[in-house]
């Protein structure tokens, strides 16, 4: 069995993305002072969170999110709904539809 990359696996998954209403909102500037050492970067299986060293801020894109909730578990600000942070499931009809198991 050949091991597939994250991009290859995500290509088999169907997404109905709401481009205008992100279901996860973060404050990229506030992430500079992350109390959990940016655990979202390593816990996101879809690799939606990327720490940009040059800009000294978090890069995040909700498109392609697997809605697993890992980021909400490891990010205190998301979990508590701190100012500038929110995590909700996408609106009805939007989000991820799994095709492989």
N, C-alpha and C positions, 0 to 999 in steps of 0.2 A: 504494500500500500504506500503510495506516494504522499508525503506530507505537503499540504497546501499552505500557501502564505495567507495572512490575514486578508489581504486584498482579494485573493482568489476565492476565499470563503465568503467574503462579503458580496462578491459578485453573484453568488447563487442565492442571496437573500433579497427579498423585494422590500423596497422602502417607498412609502408614500409620504414624502417630506413636506411639511408646512414651511416653506421657505421664509415666510414673513413672521411667523410666531415660533420662536425657539422654545422648546419645552424645558431646556436647561439654560439658565442664565448665570454667568459668573462675572466677577469684577477682575479683569486681568491685572490691573494695577495692584489691587489688594492681595492678590495671590503671591506677591513678592514677600509678604510676611506670613506665609503659610505655616501654621503650627504643626502640621502633619508631614512636613518635608515633601510636599507635593506628591502625596501618595496617589492622587488621581492619575498621574502620568503612568505609573506602573500598574495600576489596578484596572485601567480601562482596556477591555479586550479588543475594542475597535480602534484603539489608538487615536481617540478624538482630542486628547489633551497633550500638548507638546510645550515644553518649557523652551522659550526662545532666549538663549544666553545673550545674544547680541542686543536684543531689545529689552532684556531683563523683565520679561513679562510672559504670562501664559497665553498660548494660542489655543483656541477652542473652536470646534465646528460641530454643531449638533447634527448635521447631515451625516447619516451613516451610523448614528447612535443605535446600539442594540437594546437600549432600555433595561439594562441589567440591574442598574441601581448601585453598582460598585462605587461610583464616585460619591454618591450620597452617603454611603456607609463610611467612607474614609475621610470625607471632607466635612469637618465640623460646621463650616459656614453654610454649606448646602443642607446639611442635616437639620440645622437650627433655623434655616431661612434668614440668615443675616442680611443686612442691607446690601443690595446688589447681587444677591444669590437666590436662585429658586430652582426647584426640580419638580416637574409635573409630568404626567404621562401626556403624550401628544393628544390633540383633539380627536374626536371620533372620526375614523376613516383615515387618519394619518398614523405614521409610525412604521414599525418593522413587522414583516411577515416572514417567518422562517420557512425555508424549503428543504433543509437538510437536518432532519431529526428534531 
